[in-house]
Amino acid sequence: MDENATPVTLHVYCRVDLVVTDPAAVTAHALAELRSANIDWSTEEDDVDTAAAELRGDLARSLASVVDIRRVGDGVPGVEFRGGLCWAEPGPPRDGF
């Protein structure tokens, strides 16, 4: 970063349309990610089996849990990922998207 430059925070809003051709594969991937995550379940409201059951019952939640928006700025010099939100919803797009 140029030592004289002032960092600027920008917001990027995205909408991505996806077609899920294998819901079972998406759910299986989400469950594998959940089980391999470094989560201290003693500090959570539920346990890994309850969380896994929730993912099995909600394809949109499963998909959103494995999408990695941290890679949006990969390879762009001078851009640092600070945080974001990714979600998936069934049905038509919301107004404004």
C-alpha positions as CSV (number, residue, x, y, z in Angstrom):
1,M,0.0,0.0,0.0
2,D,1.2,3.5,-0.8
3,E,2.2,4.9,2.6
4,N,0.5,8.2,1.7
5,A,-2.7,6.6,0.6
6,T,-5.7,6.6,2.9
7,P,-7.6,3.2,3.0
8,V,-11.1,3.4,1.7
9,T,-13.9,1.0,2.7
10,L,-16.3,0.1,-0.1
11,H,-19.3,-2.2,-0.2
12,V,-19.9,-4.6,-3.0
13,Y,-23.4,-6.0,-3.4
14,C,-23.7,-9.1,-5.5
15,R,-26.4,-11.4,-6.7
16,V,-25.4,-14.8,-8.2
17,D,-27.9,-17.2,-9.8
18,L,-27.0,-20.8,-9.3
19,V,-28.7,-24.0,-10.4
20,V,-28.3,-26.9,-8.0
21,T,-28.2,-30.1,-10.0
22,D,-27.3,-32.4,-7.1
23,P,-28.9,-31.2,-3.8
24,A,-27.5,-34.3,-2.0
25,A,-23.9,-33.4,-3.1
26,V,-24.4,-29.9,-1.8
27,T,-25.7,-31.1,1.5
28,A,-23.0,-33.7,1.8
29,H,-20.3,-31.1,1.2
30,A,-21.8,-28.7,3.7
31,L,-22.0,-31.5,6.3
32,A,-18.3,-32.4,5.7
33,E,-17.3,-28.7,6.1
34,L,-19.3,-28.5,9.3
35,R,-17.8,-31.6,10.8
36,S,-14.3,-30.5,9.9
37,A,-14.7,-26.9,11.2
38,N,-12.8,-26.0,14.3
39,I,-16.0,-25.3,16.4
40,D,-16.0,-25.5,20.1
41,W,-19.5,-27.1,20.4
42,S,-19.5,-26.6,24.2
43,T,-19.9,-22.8,23.6
44,E,-22.8,-23.3,21.0
45,E,-26.5,-23.5,21.6
46,D,-26.7,-26.8,19.9
47,D,-24.4,-29.7,19.0
48,V,-22.9,-31.0,15.8
49,D,-25.7,-33.5,15.2
50,T,-28.4,-30.8,15.6
51,A,-26.6,-28.4,13.3
52,A,-26.1,-31.2,10.7
53,A,-29.8,-32.0,10.9
54,E,-30.6,-28.4,10.2
55,L,-28.3,-28.4,7.1
56,R,-29.9,-31.6,5.8
57,G,-33.3,-30.0,6.0
58,D,-32.4,-26.7,4.3
59,L,-30.7,-26.8,0.9
60,A,-30.4,-23.0,0.8
61,R,-28.6,-22.9,4.2
62,S,-26.4,-25.8,3.1
63,L,-25.4,-23.9,-0.1
64,A,-24.8,-20.6,1.7
65,S,-22.6,-22.3,4.2
66,V,-20.1,-23.5,1.6
67,V,-20.0,-20.4,-0.7
68,D,-16.7,-18.6,0.0
69,I,-17.1,-14.8,-0.7
70,R,-13.7,-14.2,0.9
71,R,-12.2,-14.9,-2.6
72,V,-14.0,-12.0,-4.2
73,G,-10.9,-9.8,-4.2
74,D,-8.3,-12.5,-4.8
75,G,-5.6,-11.4,-7.1
76,V,-6.6,-7.8,-7.0
77,P,-3.7,-5.7,-5.7
78,G,-4.5,-3.2,-2.9
79,V,-7.7,-5.0,-1.9
80,E,-8.1,-6.7,1.5
81,F,-11.2,-8.7,2.4
82,R,-12.7,-7.4,5.7
83,G,-16.0,-9.3,5.9
84,G,-19.3,-9.8,4.1
85,L,-22.5,-11.7,4.0
86,C,-23.6,-14.5,1.7
87,W,-27.0,-16.1,1.7
88,A,-29.1,-18.2,-0.5
89,E,-32.9,-18.1,-0.8
90,P,-35.3,-20.2,-2.9
91,G,-37.8,-18.4,-5.2
92,P,-37.7,-15.2,-7.3
93,P,-35.1,-12.5,-6.6
94,R,-35.9,-9.9,-4.0
95,D,-36.8,-6.4,-5.2
96,G,-33.8,-4.3,-5.9
97,F,-31.6,-7.2,-7.2
